[in-house]
Amino acid sequence: MSSAAHPVRCPCSSGETYDACCGPLHRGEAQAPTAERLMRSRFSAFALGDPGYLLRSWHPSTRPTALDLDERMRWYRLDILDTERGGPFDRDGTVHFRAYYKGDTAGVQEEDSRFVREGGAWFYVDAV
């Protein structure tokens, strides 16, 4: 079956289809306009097992040389709780979120992630 006939909902909990939401960012066809959109696309990359996108969207000053994702973990829900700055005209921002996962155990990761915008592109820096 084609994905056009049965569009897949985006893992980032936006309510959009993957091809209308995080798909273009993952494929390099678009850039996230805000820190929140980058956060959502990074969550989707964790959910879909895309370490390449995670590394590309990680600021070079804090980016690891490699990223091994735990295949047993399934990230299934993202709640954006707050954003500070991070808009299309800002140079930095913070996104406070909760990400839910299942695997060997189930749990919630809650953090404030810091982002910077350089050359028109947003990058994840670190967790506060």
N, C-alpha and C positions, 0 to 999 in steps of 0.2 A: 504494500500500500504506500502511496506517496505521502510525504509529510504535508503537502498542500491540502490533501483531502482530510487529513487528521493532524492538524497542527499540534505540536508539542508545547505544553505550557512551560514557561521559563522557570528554572529552579530558584531564581532569586526572589520569588513570591511577589513579583510586580503585577501579576494578573495578565501580562502580555504573553504572546507566543515567544518561544526561544528565538525564532528568526526575526522577530520584530523588536527584540529586546537585547539580550546579551550576545546572540549569535554574531551579529556584524562586528562587535568589538573583539570577540574571540578570533574571528577570521581576519582581523586587521582591516576591515572595510570602513570602520568608523572609530572615532575616539570618544571616550566618555566626556560629556560636557561638564560634569560635576563630580565632586569627590564621592557623593552617594552613589552615583551611577557606576563609578569605578568599583566601589565596595560591593555593589550588587553583582557586577560582572566577575569579580574575584570569588565571591561566594559560589556563583554558578560554575566557575572553573574548578573549585574544590569539589562541588557536587558531581561534576562530569569527569573528574580525573584529568584535568588539563594543566600539568605543571609548566608547560611551555608558556602559556599565557600568564600564569602567576609570576613567573620569573621576568617576563617582558614588562609587566605592569608594576614591578618592584623597583624602587629607586636604587640606582647603582651604588649609592653610599651605604646601603644596608642589605642589599640583595645577596643571598647565599649563592655559592657557585653551582649548587644542584639542589633539587627538591624531590624527595621521595614521599609520595602520598601513600597513606595506609589504605590499601584496597578494601579492607574490612569495614572501614568507616563510611557511612552513608549520611551525607549532609542533606537534610530534607526541609528545613524551614529557616528563613531569615526574617528577623524583625528589626527594622531600623527604629531605634528609640529616640535619637536626637542627632542633629547635625549642628555644627558650629562652623560658620564660614563654609568654604568649599564650593561656592557658586561659580558660575561661568566667568566671572571677572575677578575672583579671588586668586591669591597665589598659594594659599594653604587652607587646610580645613581638617576637621575632626568629625568622625562618624562613630556614634555610640550604637552598638548593635548587640543582638543575641542571635547566635547561630545554634541550631539544634542538630544533633547527630545520633545515629545508632551504629553499633558495631559490636565488639566484644562486650561493651557496656553502652548505655545511653547517657546522654548528658547535654549540657548547654555551655557554650563558650560565650561569655559576655566581655566585651572590651571596648575601649575607645581607640580607634585606629587613626593615625595621623597620615595626612596626604599632602603632597606639594604638587603644584602645577608648574611645569617648565616647558618652554617651547610650545605651549598650547596643549600639552598632554599632562594628564594627572598620573601620579605615581603613588603607590603605597610606600610609606616610610617605615613605620613601626607601630607597636601598640603602646599606649600610655599606661 
